[in-house]
Amino acid sequence: MKVQIYHNPQCGTSRNTLAMIVASGETPEIIEYLQTPPTRERLGELISLLGIPPRALLREKGTPYEELNLGDASLTDEQLIDAMMAYPILINRPIVVTDKGARLCRPSELVLDLLPAPVTEFTKEDGEVIRHGGMPA
């Protein structure tokens, strides 16, 4: 399976995650989900692969989360998915899918456990150095 990343190029976390994937020697399928949102079926598959409830995939910052009253605990999973379908910006990112599983990569270094040959050291956009594989930071 090719590595897939549900990506927003405006998001630093998403850019760092993509850069870690590429630095690890992978050529991922990049899905800019704001331009090409997942189908309802695919969104359900992603939620299932992630092993989280739909509420855990909701993004609040920079979205219509509050205007839509999505913090209301009485909303059903289906209603939350409806909101994500209507407003893809509500889908938190980046989501990465590989043969090893799927993960919401926040923070971005969570992607490293999903890659077959992850880079052992990476410098994020903000200058933070990430070391992987037992190396001290």
DSSP file with accessible surface (Angstrom, degrees, kcal/mol):
  #  RESIDUE AA STRUCTURE BP1 BP2  ACC     N-H-->O    O-->H-N    N-H-->O    O-->H-N    TCO  KAPPA ALPHA  PHI   PSI    X-CA   Y-CA   Z-CA
    1    1 A M              0   0  122      0, 0.0    98,-0.4     0, 0.0     2,-0.2   0.000 360.0 360.0 360.0 135.6    0.0    0.0    0.0
    2    2 A K        -     0   0  114     96,-0.1     2,-0.2     1,-0.1    95,-0.1  -0.523 360.0-101.3 -75.6 145.1    1.2    3.5   -0.9
    3    3 A V        -     0   0    4     -2,-0.2    26,-3.5    24,-0.1     2,-0.4  -0.504  40.2-160.0 -66.4 131.3    1.4    5.9    2.0
    4    4 A Q  E     -aB  29  97A  27     93,-2.6    93,-2.4    24,-0.2     2,-0.4  -0.949   8.2-169.6-114.9 139.2   -1.5    8.3    2.0
    5    5 A I  E     -aB  30  96A   0     24,-2.5    26,-3.1    -2,-0.4     2,-0.9  -0.996  18.6-147.8-129.5 125.2   -1.6   11.7    3.7
    6    6 A Y  E     -aB  31  95A  12     89,-3.2    89,-1.2    -2,-0.4     2,-0.3  -0.863  43.1-173.3 -87.3 108.2   -4.8   13.8    4.1
    7    7 A H  E     -a   32   0A  10     24,-2.8    26,-0.7    -2,-0.9    27,-0.5  -0.806  38.7-166.8-122.2 144.3   -3.0   17.1    3.9
    8    8 A N    >   -     0   0   10     -2,-0.3     3,-2.2     3,-0.2     7,-0.3  -0.957  14.1-157.8-124.6 109.2   -3.6   20.8    4.3
    9    9 A P  T 3  S+     0   0   41      0, 0.0    -1,-0.1     0, 0.0     6,-0.1   0.684  91.4  63.2 -64.2 -12.9   -0.6   22.7    2.9
   10   10 A Q  T 3  S+     0   0  159      4,-0.0     2,-0.5    -3,-0.0    -3,-0.0   0.566  88.4  86.0 -83.3  -8.4   -1.5   25.7    5.0
   11   11 A C    <>  -     0   0    9     -3,-2.2     4,-2.6     1,-0.1     5,-0.2  -0.834  66.2-153.7-101.5 122.8   -1.0   23.7    8.2
   12   12 A G  H  > S+     0   0   24     -2,-0.5     4,-2.8     1,-0.2     5,-0.2   0.883  97.8  52.5 -60.1 -40.5    2.6   23.5    9.7
   13   13 A T  H  > S+     0   0   35      2,-0.2     4,-2.3     1,-0.2    -1,-0.2   0.924 111.2  47.4 -62.2 -42.2    1.9   20.2   11.3
   14   14 A S  H  > S+     0   0    0     -6,-0.2     4,-2.6     2,-0.2    -2,-0.2   0.925 112.0  49.6 -66.1 -41.7    0.7   18.8    8.0
   15   15 A R  H  X S+     0   0   89     -4,-2.6     4,-2.5    -7,-0.3    -2,-0.2   0.921 111.8  48.5 -63.8 -43.0    3.7   20.2    6.2
   16   16 A N  H  X S+     0   0   15     -4,-2.8     4,-2.3     2,-0.2    -1,-0.2   0.906 111.1  50.7 -63.1 -41.4    6.1   18.7    8.8
   17   17 A T  H  X S+     0   0    0     -4,-2.3     4,-2.2    -5,-0.2    -2,-0.2   0.944 111.5  47.3 -61.7 -47.2    4.4   15.3    8.6
   18   18 A L  H  X S+     0   0   30     -4,-2.6     4,-2.5     1,-0.2     5,-0.2   0.927 111.1  51.8 -60.7 -42.9    4.6   15.3    4.8
   19   19 A A  H  X S+     0   0   40     -4,-2.5     4,-2.8     1,-0.2    -1,-0.2   0.889 108.6  51.1 -63.6 -36.6    8.3   16.3    4.9
   20   20 A M  H  X S+     0   0    0     -4,-2.3     4,-1.2     2,-0.2    99,-0.4   0.897 109.4  50.9 -66.2 -39.4    9.1   13.5    7.4
   21   21 A I  H  <>S+     0   0    0     -4,-2.2     5,-1.9     2,-0.2     3,-0.4   0.954 114.1  43.4 -61.3 -49.2    7.4   11.0    5.0
   22   22 A V  H ><5S+     0   0   79     -4,-2.5     3,-2.1     1,-0.2    -2,-0.2   0.920 110.7  54.6 -65.0 -42.7    9.4   12.2    2.1
   23   23 A A  H 3<5S+     0   0   54     -4,-2.8    -1,-0.2     1,-0.3    -2,-0.2   0.767 102.3  60.2 -63.0 -21.9   12.7   12.3    4.1
   24   24 A S  T 3<5S-     0   0   13     -4,-1.2    -1,-0.3    -3,-0.4    93,-0.2   0.337 125.8-101.6 -87.2   5.1   12.0    8.7    5.0
   25   25 A G  T < 5S+     0   0   64     -3,-2.1     2,-0.3     1,-0.3    -3,-0.2   0.544  79.2 131.2  90.2   9.1   12.1    7.7    1.3
   26   26 A E      < -     0   0   51     -5,-1.9    -1,-0.3    91,-0.1    -2,-0.1  -0.662  48.3-151.9 -96.0 150.0    8.4    7.5    0.7
   27   27 A T        -     0   0  108     -2,-0.3   -24,-0.1     2,-0.0    -5,-0.0  -0.876  31.3-160.2-115.0  91.7    6.5    9.1   -2.2
   28   28 A P        -     0   0   13      0, 0.0     2,-0.7     0, 0.0   -24,-0.2  -0.286  24.2-113.3 -76.6 158.6    3.1    9.5   -0.6
   29   29 A E  E     -a    4   0A  85    -26,-3.5   -24,-2.5     2,-0.0     2,-0.6  -0.829  37.9-149.5 -81.8 117.3   -0.3    9.9   -2.3
   30   30 A I  E     -a    5   0A  81     -2,-0.7     2,-0.7   -26,-0.2   -24,-0.2  -0.847  13.7-170.4 -98.4 118.7   -1.1   13.5   -1.2
   31   31 A I  E     -a    6   0A  24    -26,-3.1   -24,-2.8    -2,-0.6     2,-1.6  -0.929  12.4-156.0-111.1 105.4   -4.8   14.2   -0.7
   32   32 A E  E >>  -a    7   0A  64     -2,-0.7     4,-2.4   -26,-0.2     3,-1.4  -0.687  15.1-167.7 -79.6  91.4   -5.5   17.9   -0.2
   33   33 A Y  T 34 S+     0   0    2     -2,-1.6    -1,-0.2   -26,-0.7   -25,-0.1   0.631  77.9  61.2 -66.9 -15.5   -8.7   17.1    1.5
   34   34 A L  T 34 S+     0   0   68    -27,-0.5    -1,-0.3     2,-0.1    55,-0.1   0.832 115.4  35.0 -76.8 -29.5  -10.0   20.7    1.4
   35   35 A Q  T <4 S+     0   0  147     -3,-1.4    -2,-0.2     1,-0.2    -1,-0.1   0.799 135.9  24.6 -87.3 -35.3   -9.9   20.6   -2.4
   36   36 A T  S  < S-     0   0   92     -4,-2.4    -1,-0.2     3,-0.0    -2,-0.1  -0.734  84.7-162.7-131.4  80.1  -10.9   16.9   -2.7
   37   37 A P        -     0   0   60      0, 0.0    -3,-0.1     0, 0.0     3,-0.1  -0.274  27.6-101.8 -63.5 151.3  -12.9   16.0    0.5
   38   38 A P        -     0   0   12      0, 0.0     2,-0.0     0, 0.0    -7,-0.0  -0.362  39.3-106.4 -66.6 152.8  -13.3   12.3    1.3
   39   39 A T     >  -     0   0   85      1,-0.1     4,-2.9    -3,-0.1     5,-0.2  -0.307  33.7-104.5 -68.4 165.8  -16.6   10.7    0.5
   40   40 A R  H  > S+     0   0   90      1,-0.2     4,-2.4     2,-0.2     5,-0.2   0.918 124.6  51.7 -58.9 -41.3  -18.8    9.9    3.4
   41   41 A E  H  > S+     0   0  146      1,-0.2     4,-2.2     2,-0.2    -1,-0.2   0.935 111.3  46.2 -62.0 -45.1  -17.9    6.2    3.0
   42   42 A R  H  > S+     0   0   47      2,-0.2     4,-2.9     1,-0.2    -2,-0.2   0.904 110.0  53.4 -67.4 -38.8  -14.2    7.0    3.1
   43   43 A L  H  X S+     0   0    0     -4,-2.9     4,-2.5     1,-0.2    -1,-0.2   0.933 109.6  49.2 -61.0 -42.1  -14.5    9.3    6.1
   44   44 A G  H  X S+     0   0   31     -4,-2.4     4,-2.3    -5,-0.2    -1,-0.2   0.907 110.8  50.4 -61.9 -40.3  -16.2    6.5    7.9
   45   45 A E  H  X S+     0   0   79     -4,-2.2     4,-3.0     2,-0.2    -2,-0.2   0.916 110.3  49.7 -62.7 -44.0  -13.4    4.1    6.9
   46   46 A L  H  X S+     0   0    1     -4,-2.9     4,-2.7     2,-0.2     5,-0.2   0.928 110.0  49.9 -62.3 -44.4  -10.8    6.6    8.1
   47   47 A I  H  X>S+     0   0   15     -4,-2.5     5,-1.5     1,-0.2     4,-1.2   0.926 113.3  47.4 -60.1 -41.8  -12.6    7.0   11.5
   48   48 A S  H  <5S+     0   0   93     -4,-2.3     3,-0.4     1,-0.2    -2,-0.2   0.930 112.2  48.7 -65.2 -45.6  -12.7    3.2   11.8
   49   49 A L  H  <5S+     0   0   92     -4,-3.0    53,-0.5     1,-0.2    -2,-0.2   0.875 111.0  51.0 -61.5 -38.0   -9.0    2.8   10.9
   50   50 A L  H  <5S-     0   0   24     -4,-2.7    -1,-0.2    -5,-0.2    -2,-0.2   0.741 102.8-137.5 -71.3 -23.2   -8.1    5.5   13.4
   51   51 A G  T  <5 +     0   0   65     -4,-1.2    -3,-0.2    -3,-0.4    -2,-0.1   0.837  62.3 117.4  69.4  33.1  -10.1    3.7   16.1
   52   52 A I      < -     0   0   50     -5,-1.5    -1,-0.3     2,-0.0    -2,-0.1  -0.893  69.9-104.3-127.0 158.5  -11.5    7.0   17.4
   53   53 A P    >>  -     0   0   76      0, 0.0     3,-1.3     0, 0.0     4,-0.5  -0.467  39.3-107.8 -75.4 156.5  -15.0    8.4   17.6
   54   54 A P  H >> S+     0   0    7      0, 0.0     3,-1.9     0, 0.0     4,-0.6   0.873 118.1  63.0 -52.7 -37.4  -16.0   11.1   15.1
   55   55 A R  H >4 S+     0   0   76      1,-0.3     3,-1.1     2,-0.2    15,-0.0   0.863  96.2  58.8 -57.9 -34.4  -15.8   13.8   17.8
   56   56 A A  H <4 S+     0   0   51     -3,-1.3    -1,-0.3     1,-0.3     0, 0.0   0.656 102.9  53.9 -71.8 -13.4  -12.1   13.0   18.3
   57   57 A L  H << S+     0   0    0     -3,-1.9    35,-3.0    -4,-0.5    -1,-0.3   0.520  83.9 111.0 -96.5  -7.0  -11.5   13.9   14.6
   58   58 A L  B <<  -D   91   0B  14     -3,-1.1     2,-0.5    -4,-0.6    33,-0.2  -0.476  57.8-148.1 -71.9 135.3  -13.2   17.3   14.8
   59   59 A R        -     0   0   31     31,-2.9     6,-0.2    -2,-0.2    -2,-0.1  -0.881  15.8-179.6-101.2 133.2  -10.9   20.4   14.5
   60   60 A E    >   +     0   0  115     -2,-0.5     3,-1.4     5,-0.1     5,-0.4   0.864  54.5  85.0 -96.7 -48.2  -12.1   23.4   16.5
   61   61 A K  T 3  S+     0   0  163      1,-0.3    -2,-0.0     4,-0.1     0, 0.0  -0.346 106.6   1.9 -65.0 129.6   -9.4   26.1   15.8
   62   62 A G  T 3  S+     0   0   73      1,-0.2    -1,-0.3    -2,-0.1    -2,-0.1   0.767 113.5  98.9  70.2  24.9  -10.0   28.1   12.6
   63   63 A T  S <  S-     0   0   20     -3,-1.4     3,-0.5    27,-0.1    -1,-0.2  -0.855  88.9-102.4-133.6 172.0  -13.3   26.3   11.8
   64   64 A P  S  > S+     0   0   30      0, 0.0     4,-2.4     0, 0.0     6,-0.2   0.157  78.2 124.2 -82.7  25.0  -17.1   26.9   12.2
   65   65 A Y  T  4>S+     0   0   25     -5,-0.4     5,-2.4     1,-0.2     6,-0.3   0.911  76.3  37.9 -51.0 -53.2  -17.0   24.5   15.2
   66   66 A E  T >45S+     0   0  160     -3,-0.5     3,-1.7    -6,-0.3    -1,-0.2   0.915 113.8  54.6 -70.2 -42.1  -18.5   27.0   17.7
   67   67 A E  T 345S+     0   0  152      1,-0.3    -1,-0.2    -4,-0.2    -2,-0.2   0.840 111.2  46.7 -59.5 -33.3  -21.0   28.6   15.2
   68   68 A L  T 3<5S-     0   0   60     -4,-2.4    -1,-0.3    15,-0.0    -2,-0.2   0.400 109.6-126.6 -87.8  -0.4  -22.3   25.1   14.4
   69   69 A N  T X 5 +     0   0  100     -3,-1.7     3,-1.5    -5,-0.2    -3,-0.2   0.866  51.7 158.3  58.1  41.3  -22.6   24.3   18.2
   70   70 A L  T 3 < +     0   0    9     -5,-2.4    -4,-0.1     1,-0.3    -1,-0.1   0.595  59.6  73.6 -76.4  -7.6  -20.6   21.1   17.7
   71   71 A G  T 3   +     0   0   44     -6,-0.3     2,-0.4    -5,-0.1    -1,-0.3   0.599  66.8 117.7 -77.4  -7.5  -19.5   21.1   21.3
   72   72 A D    X   -     0   0   57     -3,-1.5     3,-1.8     1,-0.2     0, 0.0  -0.438  59.4-152.3 -63.9 113.3  -23.1   20.0   22.1
   73   73 A A  T 3  S+     0   0   91     -2,-0.4    -1,-0.2     1,-0.3    -3,-0.0   0.652  88.5  68.7 -65.6 -14.9  -22.6   16.5   23.7
   74   74 A S  T 3  S+     0   0   88      2,-0.0    -1,-0.3     0, 0.0     2,-0.1   0.604  73.5 110.1 -82.3  -8.0  -26.1   15.4   22.5
   75   75 A L    <   -     0   0   38     -3,-1.8     2,-0.1    -5,-0.1    -5,-0.0  -0.433  67.9-128.5 -67.9 139.8  -25.0   15.4   18.9
   76   76 A T     >  -     0   0   73     -2,-0.1     4,-2.2     1,-0.1     5,-0.2  -0.370  21.1-108.3 -83.1 164.4  -24.8   12.0   17.4
   77   77 A D  H  > S+     0   0   87      1,-0.2     4,-2.6     2,-0.2     5,-0.2   0.900 121.8  54.9 -56.4 -40.7  -21.8   10.6   15.5
   78   78 A E  H  > S+     0   0  106      1,-0.2     4,-2.6     2,-0.2    -1,-0.2   0.897 106.7  50.0 -62.9 -39.6  -23.9   10.8   12.3
   79   79 A Q  H  > S+     0   0   88      2,-0.2     4,-2.0     1,-0.2    -1,-0.2   0.892 110.7  49.8 -66.6 -37.2  -24.5   14.5   12.9
   80   80 A L  H  X S+     0   0    1     -4,-2.2     4,-2.1     2,-0.2    -2,-0.2   0.911 111.4  48.3 -67.1 -41.1  -20.8   15.1   13.5
   81   81 A I  H  X S+     0   0   14     -4,-2.6     4,-2.5     2,-0.2    -2,-0.2   0.913 108.1  55.8 -64.9 -39.9  -20.0   13.3   10.3
   82   82 A D  H  X S+     0   0   81     -4,-2.6     4,-2.3     1,-0.2    -2,-0.2   0.921 107.8  49.1 -55.6 -44.3  -22.6   15.4    8.5
   83   83 A A  H  X S+     0   0   12     -4,-2.0     4,-2.6     1,-0.2    -1,-0.2   0.914 110.4  49.8 -64.0 -42.2  -20.9   18.5    9.7
   84   84 A M  H  < S+     0   0    1     -4,-2.1     7,-0.2     1,-0.2    -1,-0.2   0.862 110.9  50.3 -65.7 -34.0  -17.5   17.3    8.5
   85   85 A M  H  < S+     0   0   61     -4,-2.5    -1,-0.2     1,-0.2    -2,-0.2   0.905 114.9  42.8 -69.1 -39.5  -19.0   16.5    5.1
   86   86 A A  H  < S+     0   0   68     -4,-2.3    -2,-0.2     1,-0.3    -1,-0.2   0.833 129.9  26.9 -74.1 -32.8  -20.5   19.9    4.8
   87   87 A Y    ><  -     0   0  109     -4,-2.6     3,-2.6    -5,-0.2    -1,-0.3  -0.751  66.2-175.9-132.8  83.6  -17.4   21.7    6.2
   88   88 A P  G >  S+     0   0   23      0, 0.0     3,-2.4     0, 0.0    -1,-0.1   0.753  78.4  76.3 -56.3 -22.4  -14.2   19.6    5.4
   89   89 A I  G 3  S+     0   0   47      1,-0.3    -5,-0.1   -55,-0.1   -55,-0.1   0.744  83.9  68.3 -60.6 -18.7  -12.1   22.2    7.4
   90   90 A L  G <  S+     0   0    0     -3,-2.6   -31,-2.9    -7,-0.2     2,-0.6   0.659  77.2  95.8 -73.3 -16.1  -13.6   20.5   10.5
   91   91 A I  B <  S-D   58   0B   6     -3,-2.4   -33,-0.2    -7,-0.2   -34,-0.0  -0.673  79.7-129.9 -79.0 119.8  -11.7   17.3    9.7
   92   92 A N        -     0   0   21    -35,-3.0    -2,-0.1    -2,-0.6   -33,-0.1  -0.330  39.4 -94.4 -68.7 154.9   -8.5   17.4   11.8
   93   93 A R  S    S+     0   0   18      1,-0.2   -86,-0.1    11,-0.1   -79,-0.1  -0.920  75.4  25.0-146.4 164.6   -5.2   16.8   10.0
   94   94 A P        -     0   0    0      0, 0.0    11,-2.8     0, 0.0     2,-0.5   0.520  55.7-178.5 -87.4 144.3   -2.9   15.3    8.9
   95   95 A I  E     -BC   6 104A   2    -89,-1.2   -89,-3.2     9,-0.2     2,-0.4  -0.923   8.1-166.5-102.6 129.8   -4.3   11.8    8.7
   96   96 A V  E     -BC   5 103A   0      7,-2.5     7,-2.1    -2,-0.5     2,-0.4  -0.968   5.2-168.5-120.9 135.3   -1.7    9.3    7.4
   97   97 A V  E     +BC   4 102A   4    -93,-2.4   -93,-2.6    -2,-0.4     2,-0.3  -0.988  19.0 150.8-123.9 127.7   -2.6    5.8    6.3
   98   98 A T  E >   - C   0 101A   9      3,-3.1     3,-1.7    -2,-0.4   -96,-0.1  -0.831  63.2 -85.4-137.8-178.3    0.1    3.1    5.6
   99   99 A D  T 3  S+     0   0  125    -98,-0.4     3,-0.1     1,-0.3    16,-0.1   0.750 127.1  58.6 -61.5 -24.3    0.3   -0.7    5.8
  100  100 A K  T 3  S-     0   0  127     14,-0.5     2,-0.3     1,-0.3    -1,-0.3   0.495 121.4 -89.4 -85.0  -6.2    1.1   -0.3    9.5
  101  101 A G  E <   -C   98   0A  28     -3,-1.7    -3,-3.1    13,-0.1     2,-0.3  -0.873  44.8 -68.4 135.4-164.5   -2.2    1.5   10.2
  102  102 A A  E     +C   97   0A  17    -53,-0.5     2,-0.3    -2,-0.3    -5,-0.2  -0.955  42.1 174.3-132.3 149.8   -3.7    5.0   10.3
  103  103 A R  E     -C   96   0A  79     -7,-2.1    -7,-2.5    -2,-0.3     2,-0.8  -0.987  38.1-124.5-156.6 143.5   -3.1    7.9   12.6
  104  104 A L  E     -C   95   0A  35     -2,-0.3     2,-1.7    -9,-0.2    -9,-0.2  -0.835  38.0-143.6 -81.8 112.3   -3.9   11.5   13.2
  105  105 A C        +     0   0    0    -11,-2.8   -88,-0.1    -2,-0.8     6,-0.1  -0.508  35.2 160.6 -91.6  71.2   -0.4   12.8   13.2
  106  106 A R  S    S+     0   0   83     -2,-1.7     2,-0.1     1,-0.2    -2,-0.1  -0.950  76.2  34.4-127.4 103.6   -0.6   15.5   15.9
  107  107 A P  S >  S-     0   0   63      0, 0.0     3,-2.0     0, 0.0     4,-0.2   0.549 101.9-130.3 -76.5 165.7    2.2   16.0   16.7
  108  108 A S  G >  S+     0   0    2      1,-0.3     3,-2.1     2,-0.2     4,-0.2   0.786  99.4  70.2 -59.6 -31.2    3.8   15.3   13.3
  109  109 A E  G >  S+     0   0   49      1,-0.3     3,-1.5     2,-0.2     4,-0.4   0.665  76.6  82.7 -67.6 -10.2    6.4   12.9   14.6
  110  110 A L  G X  S+     0   0   59     -3,-2.0     3,-0.8     1,-0.3     4,-0.3   0.772  79.0  70.2 -61.1 -21.2    3.7   10.3   15.3
  111  111 A V  G X> S+     0   0    0     -3,-2.1     3,-2.1     1,-0.2     4,-0.5   0.811  80.1  74.9 -64.7 -28.5    4.0    9.5   11.6
  112  112 A L  G X4 S+     0   0    3     -3,-1.5     3,-1.1     1,-0.3    -1,-0.2   0.847  89.3  56.2 -59.7 -33.8    7.4    7.9   12.1
  113  113 A D  G <4 S+     0   0   90     -3,-0.8    -1,-0.3    -4,-0.4    -2,-0.2   0.644 104.1  56.2 -72.0 -12.4    5.9    4.8   13.7
  114  114 A L  G <4 S+     0   0    6     -3,-2.1   -14,-0.5    -4,-0.3    -1,-0.2   0.530  91.8  87.7 -93.2  -7.9    3.8    4.2   10.5
  115  115 A L  S << S-     0   0    1     -3,-1.1   -17,-0.0    -4,-0.5   -94,-0.0  -0.714  72.0-137.8-100.2 144.6    6.7    4.2    8.1
  116  116 A P  S    S+     0   0   87      0, 0.0    -1,-0.1     0, 0.0    -4,-0.0   0.851 102.1  15.5 -66.8 -34.6    8.8    1.2    7.1
  117  117 A A  S    S-     0   0   65    -93,-0.2     3,-0.1     2,-0.0   -91,-0.1  -0.566  86.7-167.2-138.4  70.8   12.1    3.0    7.2
  118  118 A P        -     0   0   35      0, 0.0   -97,-0.1     0, 0.0    14,-0.1  -0.254  29.9-102.1 -66.4 147.6   11.6    6.2    9.1
  119  119 A V        -     0   0   32    -99,-0.4     3,-0.1     1,-0.1   -95,-0.1  -0.334  24.8-143.9 -59.2 144.1   14.2    9.0    9.2
  120  120 A T  S    S+     0   0   83      1,-0.3    12,-2.8    11,-0.1     2,-0.3   0.700  81.8  26.2 -90.1 -19.3   16.1    8.9   12.4
  121  121 A E  E     +E  131   0C  84     10,-0.2     2,-0.3     2,-0.0    -1,-0.3  -0.994  65.5 170.1-145.0 139.0   16.5   12.7   12.7
  122  122 A F  E     -E  130   0C  29      8,-2.4     8,-3.6    -2,-0.3     2,-0.6  -0.993  23.7-143.5-148.8 138.8   14.4   15.5   11.4
  123  123 A T  E     -E  129   0C  80     -2,-0.3     6,-0.2     6,-0.2     5,-0.1  -0.926  23.6-141.4-106.7 119.3   14.3   19.3   11.9
  124  124 A K    >   -     0   0   23      4,-3.1     3,-2.4    -2,-0.6  -111,-0.1  -0.226  31.1 -97.3 -71.5 166.9   10.8   20.7   11.9
  125  125 A E  T 3  S+     0   0  107      1,-0.3    -1,-0.1  -113,-0.2    -2,-0.0   0.812 125.6  54.0 -53.1 -34.7   10.0   24.1   10.3
  126  126 A D  T 3  S-     0   0  119      2,-0.1    -1,-0.3  -114,-0.1     3,-0.1   0.406 123.3-103.7 -85.3   3.1   10.2   25.8   13.7
  127  127 A G  S <  S+     0   0   45     -3,-2.4     2,-0.2     1,-0.3    -2,-0.1   0.305  72.7 144.1  94.3  -8.7   13.7   24.4   14.3
  128  128 A E        -     0   0   87     -5,-0.1    -4,-3.1     1,-0.1     2,-0.5  -0.452  44.0-139.1 -65.1 131.6   12.7   21.6   16.7
  129  129 A V  E     -E  123   0C  48     -6,-0.2     2,-0.5    -2,-0.2    -6,-0.2  -0.829  13.9-160.4 -97.3 128.5   14.9   18.5   16.2
  130  130 A I  E     -E  122   0C  15     -8,-3.6    -8,-2.4    -2,-0.5     2,-0.4  -0.913   4.0-167.4-107.5 130.1   13.1   15.2   16.3
  131  131 A R  E     -E  121   0C  87     -2,-0.5     2,-0.3   -10,-0.2   -10,-0.2  -0.971   7.8-170.1-118.6 136.3   15.1   12.0   16.9
  132  132 A H        +     0   0   46    -12,-2.8    -2,-0.0    -2,-0.4   -23,-0.0  -0.914  55.0  45.2-126.8 149.5   13.5    8.6   16.3
  133  133 A G  S    S-     0   0   64     -2,-0.3    -1,-0.2     1,-0.1   -13,-0.1   0.830 127.5 -51.0  91.8  33.3   14.6    5.1   17.1
  134  134 A G  S    S+     0   0   81      1,-0.3    -1,-0.1    -3,-0.2    -2,-0.1   0.469  96.3 137.1  87.8   0.7   15.9    5.4   20.6
  135  135 A M        -     0   0   82    -15,-0.1    -1,-0.3     1,-0.1    -4,-0.2  -0.656  58.8-114.4 -81.8 134.3   18.2    8.4   20.0
  136  136 A P              0   0  113      0, 0.0    -4,-0.1     0, 0.0    -1,-0.1  -0.397 360.0 360.0 -67.0 145.6   18.0   11.0   22.7
  137  137 A A              0   0  108     -6,-0.1    -7,-0.1    -2,-0.1    -5,-0.0  -0.378 360.0 360.0 -81.3 360.0   16.6   14.4   21.6
